[in-house]
Amino acid sequence: MSGHLSKTAIAAKRDQLQTRLAQLDQRIHTVEDALDAPHSRDWPEAAKEREDDEALEALGLEAQHEIAMINAAIARIDAGQYGICTSCDLPIAEDRLEVLPFTPFCRDCAAQAAH
């Protein structure tokens, strides 16, 4: 188990992650409902709706990516590895976990991965 985070802190992170999963699930259902809605037969309106659909699809993909990241974080909690960088095995700073509770990387490894 991660030594720098208390069991209480980890339990709170799990709750936070599960709450976010529920929000994302709702977002995906909303996006799917909007994409399933009938489209206009008017060409200019249909073009606008297609643009809207593309934006909705992007939101849905973003939500799916975040869900995958959250599920991986919950798996790390279950494995006793939450808060430990999956790249270098060093602790992830608590302030980083506060902002990105599903991050698998410490700041240094995230910066290296971005380049």
Buried (B, 14 or more C-beta within 10 A) or exposed (E): EBEEBEEEBBEEBBEBBEEBBEEBEEBBEBBEEBEEEEEEEEEEEEEEBEEBBEEBEEBBEEBBEBBEBBEBBBEBBEEEBBBBBBBEEEBBBEEBBEEBBBBBBBEEBBEEEEE
